[in-house]
Amino acid sequence: MPDSILLRGTLDLLILKVLILGPMNGFEITRAIEDRSDGSLDVEDSALYQALHRMEERQLLEAEWGVSDKNRRARYYRVTRAGRARLREESQRWASSAKTVLRILGEVAR
Amino acid sequence: VTPEPGIRRGIRRFFRLAIRSASLTANDIDGEIDFHLRERREHLIARGYSPEDAGAEARRRFGEIDAARARLLRSALRHDASATLWDWERHMDTLMQDLRYAARTLARSRGLTAVALLTLILGIGGNLAIFGIVNAVLLQPLPFARPERLVRVFDDLPGAGAKNVGLSVPELVDLNERAGVFEGVSGLISASAALAGGERVERVEFLGTSPNYFELLGAKAAIGRTYGQAEWSPGFLDGVVISDALWHRQFGADPSVIGRRIRVDEDPYTIIGVMPPGFRHPGQTLSGDVDIWSGTGFSADPFPTPPARGVRLLGGAIGRLKPGLTLQQAQRRLDVLAVDLQRTYPNDYPSRLRWSLRVESAQTSLTGGVRPTLALLFIAAIFVLLIVCVNIASLLLARSTVRTREFAVRKAIGASSARLARQVLTESVLLSLIGGAAATVMLRVTQTRLLALIPPDIPRMNEIQLDWPLVAFSLVVSIGAGILFGLTPALRAAGIAPVRGLQVGGRTGGAQSIGQRRARSTLVVIQIALSVVLLVGAGLLLRSFAAVLRTDPGLDPDGLIDGQVWVPVPNHPEANKYLTASQQAALAKRLLDQLESLPGVTRLAVASSGEVPFSSATSPLQIPFSLPDEAATHENDHAASFGAVSAHYFDVLGTTVKRGRVFTEQDDARAPYVVVVNEAFARRFSPRQDPVGRRVQTSRGIELEIVGVVEDIRTAGLDASPEPHVYGSILQFPTVALAVLMRTHTDVKTAEVALTRAVAEVDRELPVFGVRTMRELMSASVARRRFSLALVSAFAGSALLLAAIGLYGVMSFLVGQRSQEFGIRLALGAPPRAIAGLAARPALTLALVGVLLGLVLSLIMSRWLSALVFDVSTSDPLTFASVGVLLVAVATVACLVPARRATRVSPLDALRS
């Protein structure tokens, strides 16, 4: 389980960001996030599924059973319109708060 | 990616249903974990892990599997519950908020709420009551299994202009065996019967059916059993089935009645079953519901043996179509059958008569006659509800001026237009739901009294009840009405601009008021137009009713009492005391002699039972005949109804003899056969020649000489045009269904007692029944007409009152708005009369527009009334003109009070305000 609100928000944001490229199954999402974060966002894989299910519940994502390229049954997730909107909002919020944090940190550093 | 089955996502999203159709199941979660672990393992192997290490590493990275699985399941469950709850709660919350607010608003303006509720109870209550009847009679399928496949079959002779001439037994056999459209067909023969065993012999309604009758209806007995096709026998079966009503009336609802022996028309039978209370024969009867059902093959005593194709004893048949056949397909096949039979039996079916078989849905056959009446009443009720809605809309609009400020404030602090509109709609729907509930309760309380008002000749009366369909209808109508009358005020509330609304929203003036004036004026015009339509309808019905009552019945009803006597027909000829014509004629003579001495009776006649005017529920059988002196034909290509009467019949009734003579005691079996015809007969068949002296030849070859012509008696009802009718002497054409007609000084009770005693002295086995005054019979024959007239008049009266109130309201509003202007005019010296005129003019203009619109609408709509008007054109100028004048007069009165108020405006007050 993610241990902070910040982390949970971050994970959601990352999932949305990754899924915006197209539908993926849980493992593909895990891999994509690992690739992008160089493994720095190291949480248990099960936490990712918990996030996926929660986001699905809030209708940011929708999921369907399908067949993977290795011909295995897998659940595929896709971003909904609400998910896209959330991604936009959250990215902005993140950008601005990150800027603030960096500015404060910069002031401290100086 | 394969899509889930079920409702499409777009549709789900549109209706805001949960996108996921079901919650994530344990299966989903396990599948997903399993997939993940396998993928991770392969991925690690590709990266150089050994297979064992890869599995362990995959599990490590996933986290403790059982714990993770439980966590995922738990949160799926939690999310699921909270997601639906959350949505539902949010909606309920807003709704409750709206409802609380609405309830407060309604409670605050008690006067308006009371008026609105009262009119709503009237409007919705009227609709509910009528819908209750319409639903039970017309909409609900007959209470049998697969009722849509139940049909009636009749014989017609279009060549002789005769419908429903009865069915013969060989024809019934052909329907069953050759037609190929029925699962089963049962012949029907309605008769009176004498039920012995009680204190005195009781006349009961008897229905002879084929043994398969109950099987084809799919009906079961409540106690015991019914008879069935397996028991088929040529004569009557020993076992009979009785109705719930007879069971209560004669057998004290005793369950041990099964197996009891009874005597019906002196024949012994065994009761084998009692039908449930709701079971009714789905067809016409002689009078009232069937009491005894008896199965028979119609081909042994007392029926003629062997059955003759030309003897149409059966009243018709009821059948069940094979599955998948439409009525049209069945009719086409019966047409083919009719042609075949005519070719096979040319002697029985003379080609010019064009004998044919007609199939009709059982429900239409039973209830088709009341359809126009009920449709009219339903439309009238809907009109009243519309007027009520318009009235309330107008009231709400008037109040919305007062509330402009409230709405403007709410909008200024952030309420959306949609929210305000929804608030107003919630108020109006709440109002009409309360009205609908009150109407339902009122209907429930007054149910028995209302049902007593319905004329008894409306079929399926016993099925009318306040049940769930009616409550559902009430709900739908209430919500519909609430939305209808709330819509205009809701749109106005939504359209209020926050700032302008605050500025304007005090008392009068401004754009808001102009808008309101327009809306209310339109509503008043609609209201008046609708009232006009209703009034025109009521007027046409009133004129028709008056015309019906003015119709000469062809008899003098005052002091005329009639009763019926049933002469039992035992199945075995040896048991029948009145088997032959001479025995029956002797009975008629003895009755005449015995009854002559009845106290208080001045004149008396006996006749066949069909000769009691206004008494018959069914139209008489048409019998084909020919006029041998017509060069063109010797075939039976004419048809008329026949009846038998005794010597003083026309004298007792007070019917005028137009030509020739009527019967005497000498017209008996020894004398030449003579008949008397009515004027309709003379008009139709002998227009250029005095019918007296002509001869009539019946299909059995008997020649009858016409000796007289009498005035038309409106036997089938005052509003039914007289049909050709032939009277025979009862001594020459005796019958077992007898009627006694008496001119008396006594009341009906005394007459009944005396008649019963006198008949019992002739023969104790003859039941006397249906003793009524001619006034009663005539009144019953116009009951349906009176009922619809009374209801439509009541509706129209309410409509007129509502329209007057509406007009008064608008007029008051207009005067109030212009009070400043009137004050100034008065101050400048305008005479009060001129002010009153000025004030009244706009409202009167509205009234006139409404009246004209309504008259045009009436002209279009009144054509639907053509089945119900009598002796009046549906565009009757007198009715239209009267309604126009009436409405203008009412409008003037409604304007009078506000107009006078206009002349009393104090100039100073007006200027100050």
Interface residues (C-beta under 8 A of the other chain):
Chain A: M1 P23 N25 G26 F27 T30 R31 E44 D45 S46 A47 Y49 Q50 H53 R54 E56 E57 R58 Q59 E62 A63 E64 W65 G66 V67 S68 R72 R73 A74 R75 Y76 T80
Chain B: V1 T2 P3 E4 R9 I19 R20 L24 D28 I29 G31 E32 I33 F35 H36 R38 E39 R40 H43 R61 F62 G63 I65 A68 R71 L72 S75 A76 H79 D80 A83
